[in-house]
């Protein structure tokens, strides 16, 4: 179990380092995504400006903008991101980002 957690952490860190992290202030996404983010808690992943973007709770400002281009993802994933993918916890967020970044 500890090994799995360690491997997950290493993969997540590698993903973030490999794909890069763009602070929200450097690359503001379109207002369309702000209006659609209505989750009460947890996190919401969306396609904003062609990139995988994470919002925290019902906040309108992005929590994280990754360099993962959604155009490289399968069509089904792009459709889910267009609607918004809700995850309840930070652990679930890490797993979901690992899936999309690798």
KOLDODREN-700860 format. One record per residue (C-alpha): residue in three letters; x, y, z. Coordinates in steps of 0.25 Angstrom, whole numbers, padded with zeros to 4 digits, always signed. Layout:
BEGIN
ALAXYZ/...
END
This chain:
BEGIN
UNK+0000+0000+0000/UNK+0011+0010+0004/UNK+0018+0006-0009/UNK+0006+0009-0017/UNK+0004+0023-0010/UNK+0019+0026-0013/UNK+0018+0022-0028/UNK+0005+0030-0029/UNK+0012+0042-0023/UNK+0024+0041-0032/UNK+0016+0040-0044/UNK+0007+0052-0041/UNK+0020+0060-0038/UNK+0026+0056-0051/UNK+0013+0059-0058/UNK+0013+0073-0053/UNK+0027+0075-0055/UNK+0027+0069-0069/UNK+0014+0076-0074/UNK+0017+0089-0066/UNK+0009+0098-0057/UNK+0004+0111-0062/UNK-0001+0120-0050/UNK-0015+0125-0053/UNK-0010+0140-0054/UNK-0001+0137-0066/UNK-0012+0130-0075/UNK-0026+0134-0071/UNK-0037+0125-0077/UNK-0050+0129-0084/UNK-0061+0135-0076/UNK-0070+0123-0081/UNK-0064+0113-0072/UNK-0065+0123-0060/UNK-0080+0124-0062/UNK-0082+0108-0063/UNK-0074+0105-0050/UNK-0085+0103-0039/UNK-0079+0091-0031/UNK-0082+0093-0016/UNK-0069+0085-0011/UNK-0057+0078-0016/UNK-0052+0081-0029/UNK-0057+0082-0044/UNK-0048+0079-0056/UNK-0051+0087-0069/UNK-0046+0090-0083/UNK-0043+0104-0083/UNK-0035+0110-0094/UNK-0031+0096-0099/UNK-0025+0093-0086/UNK-0028+0084-0074/UNK-0032+0094-0063/UNK-0036+0091-0049/UNK-0046+0099-0040/UNK-0047+0098-0025/UNK-0062+0097-0020/UNK-0071+0108-0026/UNK-0059+0118-0028/UNK-0059+0125-0041/UNK-0044+0127-0042/UNK-0036+0114-0046/UNK-0029+0107-0035/UNK-0019+0101-0046/UNK-0017+0102-0061/UNK-0008+0090-0066/UNK-0001+0090-0079/UNK-0009+0077-0083/UNK-0016+0081-0096/UNK-0029+0075-0097/UNK-0028+0073-0112/UNK-0019+0062-0110/UNK-0029+0054-0101/UNK-0040+0045-0106/UNK-0053+0051-0111/UNK-0061+0044-0099/UNK-0051+0051-0089/UNK-0052+0064-0096/UNK-0068+0063-0095/UNK-0067+0060-0080/UNK-0058+0072-0078/UNK-0067+0081-0086/UNK-0078+0078-0076/UNK-0069+0078-0064/UNK-0063+0066-0056/UNK-0066+0067-0041/UNK-0056+0061-0031/UNK-0059+0061-0016/UNK-0045+0060-0010/UNK-0031+0064-0012/UNK-0027+0050-0014/UNK-0037+0048-0025/UNK-0032+0060-0031/UNK-0018+0055-0031/UNK-0023+0042-0037/UNK-0031+0049-0048/UNK-0020+0058-0052/UNK-0010+0046-0053/UNK-0020+0039-0062/UNK-0021+0052-0071/UNK-0006+0056-0071/UNK+0000+0042-0074/
END
